[in-house]
Amino acid sequence: MSVNNSLILALNCGSSSLKFGAYRAGECLFEGEAEEIKDYNLAFTQALDKLSAQGLKDFWRIGHRVVHGGPSLRNHFILTDDTFAKLQAAVDFAPLHLPASLAVIAAVSQKMPDHPQVICLDTAFHRSMPDVAKTYALPAAVRQLGVERFGFHGLSLESILHQLDPVPANLVIAHLGNGSSITAIKNGQSIDTSMGLTPTGGVIMGTRTGDLDPGLMIFLSRHGFANPDELEVLVDRKSGLLGVSGISNDVRHIPPDDLSLRMFAYQVSKTIASMAAALGGLDLLVFTGGIGEHATAVRSAIGDKLKWIDSFEIRVLPAKEDLQIARIALQIQA
């Protein structure tokens, strides 16, 4: 069998979930998902059992979606002991996501030790951002800690580019879901994006604040939120659409005139306009992600605020992150 026909296992790990899929020659043969996971080793074992029941077990490589590689890992790569240690050292950059990913990687290493593991980084797509876009206005001593704008949703963005032929010169992709980001893409390369050091930055999201005045964090630290763990829960789990609406983080359960949804449309449209300015024009705006693909009223509210921009096309395309994982795992060179 040729390499292009090899069977690839794609694993997409969330903070408490695990999506898995078997791919061959760009086709998904079987997929599944485990939620509310307490034991990732057990969840992976059960995933293998389900795949095996479908006759899918002779995998050539295993691909993982990993949210953040920290400052020292900026490209997709084949796992080694050294790169695994670097991922462990990067946990502070994504404390909600990396521990779960590391647990799944360890489970694969234990159960499939002879199978190469390919790490597909959500930050890798944004390594092309220029210094003016990625640098924070902080002293060098702070920036040397690896503090910069990394950007996320890279696998989603790569999958969108794969669906476009040709790729326009000035492209904005709005990945809108429980986590949301807006990215400016010039001639196929990221030049700016709304998320920052962590996936908490940018526009308002399901339970995340998006961008805040840094002084607000200082204020909160002096008013009962001195513990970093408490601040983390506040900005990542209790805020955003949920915090403002007091109802839900799901747009389907929030009244259309609620302040939270009006804030969402306002912030997303404002950020799209700023990305068009960074590009020097706008040829195509792509909506993707759960909200971007399915929330027609939200898309319309955003589009209404962008009518002043000269003629551009709007398209809605699916984020195919798991297929992109399989594609990277198949193509990356050892």
TAHU-V859172 format. One record per residue. N is the residue number from 1. PSI is psi in radians with two decimals (* if undefined). NEAR is the number of other ideal C-beta (glycine too) atoms within 10 Angstrom. Layout:
[[N | PSI | NEAR] [N | PSI | NEAR]]
This chain:
[[1 | 2.36 | 9] [2 | 2.80 | 6] [3 | -0.69 | 9] [4 | -0.36 | 10] [5 | 0.17 | 10] [6 | 2.63 | 17] [7 | 2.21 | 19] [8 | 2.36 | 24] [9 | 2.09 | 26] [10 | 2.23 | 28] [11 | 2.19 | 25] [12 | 1.78 | 23] [13 | 2.23 | 27] [14 | -3.06 | 18] [15 | -0.38 | 16] [16 | 0.43 | 14] [17 | 2.84 | 14] [18 | 1.97 | 23] [19 | 2.47 | 19] [20 | 2.57 | 24] [21 | 2.57 | 23] [22 | 2.27 | 22] [23 | 2.50 | 25] [24 | 2.23 | 17] [25 | 0.71 | 13] [26 | 0.13 | 12] [27 | 2.35 | 9] [28 | 2.10 | 14] [29 | -0.53 | 15] [30 | 2.49 | 14] [31 | 2.74 | 15] [32 | 3.08 | 14] [33 | 2.41 | 13] [34 | 2.40 | 19] [35 | 2.85 | 10] [36 | 0.88 | 7] [37 | 2.34 | 20] [38 | -0.56 | 7] [39 | 1.80 | 11] [40 | -0.50 | 22] [41 | -0.79 | 15] [42 | -0.73 | 12] [43 | -0.71 | 24] [44 | -0.69 | 26] [45 | -0.77 | 13] [46 | -0.62 | 16] [47 | -0.76 | 21] [48 | -0.68 | 19] [49 | -0.74 | 10] [50 | -0.70 | 15] [51 | -0.74 | 21] [52 | -0.64 | 10] [53 | -0.37 | 10] [54 | 0.11 | 11] [55 | 0.35 | 10] [56 | 1.77 | 18] [57 | -0.26 | 14] [58 | 1.23 | 8] [59 | 2.45 | 21] [60 | -0.78 | 16] [61 | 2.79 | 21] [62 | 2.21 | 24] [63 | 2.41 | 29] [64 | 2.38 | 24] [65 | 2.16 | 25] [66 | 2.21 | 31] [67 | -0.74 | 26] [68 | 2.37 | 24] [69 | 0.07 | 24] [70 | -3.06 | 20] [71 | -0.32 | 18] [72 | -0.15 | 11] [73 | 1.87 | 19] [74 | -0.02 | 14] [75 | 2.75 | 11] [76 | 2.57 | 23] [77 | 2.81 | 20] [78 | 2.28 | 14] [79 | 2.39 | 18] [80 | 3.01 | 12] [81 | -0.68 | 7] [82 | -0.80 | 7] [83 | -0.52 | 16] [84 | -0.70 | 16] [85 | -0.64 | 10] [86 | -0.63 | 15] [87 | -0.73 | 23] [88 | -0.67 | 13] [89 | -0.26 | 14] [90 | 0.09 | 21] [91 | -0.63 | 15] [92 | -0.37 | 12] [93 | -0.39 | 20] [94 | 1.19 | 25] [95 | -0.33 | 15] [96 | -0.45 | 18] [97 | -0.73 | 21] [98 | -0.69 | 22] [99 | -0.70 | 14] [100 | -0.75 | 21] [101 | -0.73 | 25] [102 | -0.64 | 19] [103 | -0.69 | 18] [104 | -0.73 | 25] [105 | -0.75 | 23] [106 | -0.67 | 14] [107 | -0.71 | 21] [108 | -0.75 | 22] [109 | -0.62 | 15] [110 | -0.74 | 11] [111 | -0.39 | 12] [112 | 1.05 | 16] [113 | -0.36 | 7] [114 | 0.06 | 4] [115 | 2.18 | 13] [116 | 2.41 | 16] [117 | 2.27 | 22] [118 | 2.17 | 22] [119 | 2.06 | 27] [120 | 1.88 | 26] [121 | 2.31 | 26] [122 | -0.35 | 26] [123 | -0.29 | 25] [124 | -0.67 | 23] [125 | -0.48 | 23] [126 | 0.12 | 26] [127 | -0.24 | 15] [128 | -0.07 | 15] [129 | 2.40 | 21] [130 | 2.87 | 13] [131 | -0.61 | 7] [132 | -0.44 | 9] [133 | -0.56 | 17] [134 | -0.19 | 20] [135 | 2.30 | 13] [136 | 2.61 | 13] [137 | 1.16 | 5] [138 | 2.74 | 12] [139 | 2.73 | 8] [140 | -0.64 | 6] [141 | -0.56 | 7] [142 | -0.77 | 10] [143 | -0.49 | 14] [144 | -0.20 | 10] [145 | -0.06 | 10] [146 | 0.30 | 15] [147 | 1.94 | 15] [148 | 3.05 | 17] [149 | 1.98 | 18] [150 | -0.75 | 30] [151 | 2.68 | 29] [152 | -2.97 | 28] [153 | 0.44 | 30] [154 | -0.67 | 27] [155 | -0.66 | 28] [156 | -0.80 | 26] [157 | -0.74 | 27] [158 | -0.68 | 21] [159 | -0.58 | 21] [160 | -0.78 | 25] [161 | -0.63 | 17] [162 | -0.41 | 15] [163 | -0.14 | 14] [164 | 2.29 | 16] [165 | 1.81 | 6] [166 | 2.94 | 6] [167 | 2.15 | 16] [168 | 2.76 | 19] [169 | -0.71 | 15] [170 | 1.76 | 20] [171 | 2.34 | 25] [172 | 2.25 | 27] [173 | 2.15 | 30] [174 | 1.76 | 25] [175 | 1.85 | 28] [176 | 2.07 | 26] [177 | -2.66 | 20] [178 | -0.57 | 18] [179 | 2.35 | 22] [180 | 2.47 | 29] [181 | 2.69 | 30] [182 | 2.27 | 26] [183 | 2.39 | 29] [184 | 2.19 | 26] [185 | 2.04 | 27] [186 | 2.03 | 18] [187 | 0.73 | 11] [188 | 0.03 | 13] [189 | 2.45 | 15] [190 | 2.24 | 22] [191 | -0.22 | 20] [192 | 2.69 | 24] [193 | 2.77 | 30] [194 | -0.60 | 26] [195 | 2.81 | 28] [196 | -2.15 | 20] [197 | -0.62 | 17] [198 | 2.95 | 21] [199 | 0.12 | 25] [200 | -0.41 | 22] [201 | 2.90 | 22] [202 | -2.36 | 26] [203 | 2.86 | 27] [204 | 2.44 | 23] [205 | -2.94 | 27] [206 | -0.95 | 21] [207 | 0.08 | 20] [208 | 2.59 | 27] [209 | -0.56 | 20] [210 | -2.87 | 23] [211 | 2.46 | 15] [212 | 2.70 | 13] [213 | 2.15 | 8] [214 | -0.55 | 9] [215 | -0.43 | 8] [216 | -0.67 | 11] [217 | -0.64 | 15] [218 | -0.75 | 10] [219 | -0.83 | 11] [220 | -0.62 | 16] [221 | -0.38 | 14] [222 | -0.03 | 9] [223 | 0.90 | 8] [224 | 0.00 | 8] [225 | 0.80 | 17] [226 | -0.41 | 10] [227 | 2.16 | 10] [228 | -0.59 | 11] [229 | -0.66 | 9] [230 | -0.71 | 13] [231 | -0.69 | 14] [232 | -0.79 | 15] [233 | -0.72 | 15] [234 | -0.91 | 15] [235 | -0.39 | 23] [236 | -0.49 | 19] [237 | -0.34 | 16] [238 | 0.05 | 13] [239 | -2.62 | 21] [240 | -2.56 | 26] [241 | -0.70 | 28] [242 | -0.83 | 20] [243 | -0.70 | 18] [244 | -0.76 | 18] [245 | -0.56 | 19] [246 | 0.21 | 11] [247 | -0.98 | 13] [248 | 2.83 | 15] [249 | 0.04 | 20] [250 | 2.08 | 15] [251 | -0.42 | 23] [252 | -0.34 | 9] [253 | 0.11 | 10] [254 | 2.32 | 21] [255 | 2.46 | 10] [256 | -0.43 | 11] [257 | 0.17 | 7] [258 | 2.57 | 17] [259 | -0.68 | 13] [260 | -0.75 | 20] [261 | -0.57 | 21] [262 | -0.67 | 13] [263 | -0.72 | 17] [264 | -0.89 | 28] [265 | -0.70 | 20] [266 | -0.88 | 15] [267 | -0.71 | 20] [268 | -0.79 | 29] [269 | -0.71 | 20] [270 | -0.70 | 15] [271 | -0.66 | 25] [272 | -0.75 | 25] [273 | -0.69 | 17] [274 | -0.61 | 15] [275 | -0.63 | 24] [276 | -0.67 | 20] [277 | -0.70 | 13] [278 | -0.62 | 17] [279 | -0.41 | 20] [280 | 0.38 | 10] [281 | 3.00 | 13] [282 | 2.06 | 23] [283 | -0.71 | 15] [284 | 2.35 | 17] [285 | 2.14 | 24] [286 | 2.23 | 24] [287 | 2.36 | 25] [288 | -3.13 | 25] [289 | 2.95 | 21] [290 | -0.82 | 18] [291 | -0.79 | 25] [292 | -0.62 | 24] [293 | -0.55 | 17] [294 | -0.36 | 15] [295 | 1.46 | 22] [296 | -0.74 | 9] [297 | -0.68 | 11] [298 | -0.77 | 20] [299 | -0.75 | 21] [300 | -0.72 | 10] [301 | -0.66 | 18] [302 | -0.81 | 26] [303 | -0.63 | 15] [304 | -0.54 | 10] [305 | -0.04 | 15] [306 | 0.15 | 18] [307 | -0.35 | 6] [308 | -0.31 | 6] [309 | 2.44 | 15] [310 | 2.78 | 7] [311 | 2.22 | 6] [312 | 2.76 | 16] [313 | 2.56 | 11] [314 | 2.28 | 14] [315 | 2.69 | 13] [316 | 2.10 | 13] [317 | 2.57 | 17] [318 | 2.47 | 14] [319 | 2.09 | 24] [320 | 1.12 | 19] [321 | -0.75 | 23] [322 | -0.67 | 22] [323 | -0.66 | 20] [324 | -0.65 | 24] [325 | -0.84 | 30] [326 | -0.68 | 28] [327 | -0.78 | 21] [328 | -0.78 | 23] [329 | -0.60 | 27] [330 | -0.66 | 21] [331 | -0.41 | 11] [332 | 2.47 | 17] [333 | 2.44 | 4] [334 | * | 6]]
